[in-house]
Each structure stands twice: as C-alpha cells, then as structure tokens.
Amino acid sequence: MTGPSRRWRRGGSLVAWWLLFALGLWLVGQAIGRPASLTACVASAALVGFVGETGDWLRRRLRACRATPGTRPAVRVKPTRR
C-alpha cells in the first residue's frame, strides 16, 4: 500500500486516536467531578499529542545522530597556494 491510500489510512488512524484520547479526558473529568467542555478536552488532546509527537521525533533524531558517529558535515578547506 503506497501513495494516497497510505496517507489516508495513517491520517484516519491519527484522528481516531486523537478523538478517543479527547473522549477519555472528558470521561475522566466527568468521573472525578471536575467536568470540562468537550471542546476543551479536544484542544488538550491536540496539545498533548503535538508535544508527544514532537518529543518522539526529537528522540529519534538524537538516537540517529548518536548511532552514526563521524557523519558530521565535512569542513571544506581551501587549498593553499605555494
């Protein structure tokens, strides 16, 4: 599966998880007696998801940089004339 169908599947999965997380936040708020609006829970879920995905991306970048030592961009040295 490649191309647009893969993107739709991944996007749909992300939206489903986001909505389930928002619903979970809303239900927890109802259960503990501190209800919040569903809109606030959706916004909180989006923020937590964004922070989590950014942290995961950063972790993978740092791990990749540490796994391949000596791959820094080479410094270009101009040849000297004698």
C-alpha positions in Angstrom: 0.0 0.0 0.0 1.6 3.2 -1.1 0.7 6.7 -2.0 -2.5 8.5 -1.1 -4.3 5.4 0.3 -1.5 5.0 2.9 -1.7 8.7 3.8 -5.5 8.5 4.3 -5.1 5.4 6.4 -2.4 7.0 8.6 -4.4 10.3 8.9 -7.6 8.4 9.8 -5.7 6.5 12.4 -4.3 9.7 14.0 -7.7 11.3 14.0 -9.3 8.3 15.6 -6.7 8.1 18.4 -6.9 11.9 19.0 -10.7 11.7 19.3 -10.5 8.7 21.6 -8.0 10.5 23.8 -10.2 13.6 23.9 -13.2 11.4 24.9 -11.1 9.7 27.6 -10.1 13.1 29.0 -13.7 14.2 29.1 -14.8 11.0 30.7 -12.1 11.2 33.4 -13.2 14.8 34.1 -16.8 13.6 34.5 -15.8 10.7 36.8 -13.8 12.9 39.2 -16.4 15.6 39.4 -14.4 18.3 37.5 -16.2 18.3 34.2 -14.7 20.3 31.3 -16.3 21.0 28.0 -15.7 18.6 25.2 -14.1 21.4 23.2 -11.5 22.0 25.9 -10.8 18.2 26.1 -10.3 18.1 22.3 -7.8 21.1 22.5 -6.0 19.5 25.4 -5.7 16.2 23.5 -4.3 18.0 20.4 -1.7 19.8 22.6 -0.6 16.6 24.4 -0.5 14.8 21.0 1.6 17.5 19.4 4.0 17.6 22.4 4.3 13.8 22.4 4.9 13.5 18.7 7.5 16.3 18.8 9.3 14.6 21.6 9.3 11.3 19.8 10.6 12.9 16.6 13.4 14.6 18.6 14.3 11.4 20.4 14.5 9.5 17.1 16.7 12.3 15.6 19.1 12.2 18.6 19.3 8.5 18.5 20.1 8.5 14.8 22.8 11.1 15.3 24.4 9.1 18.1 24.2 5.9 16.2 26.2 7.2 13.2 29.4 8.8 14.6 31.6 10.8 12.4 28.9 11.8 9.9 29.0 15.5 10.6 29.2 17.7 7.5 32.8 17.9 6.4 34.6 21.2 6.8 35.7 22.4 3.4 39.3 23.5 3.4 40.6 25.8 0.7 43.8 24.6 -0.8 46.7 27.0 -0.2 49.0 28.2 -3.0 52.7 27.8 -2.5 
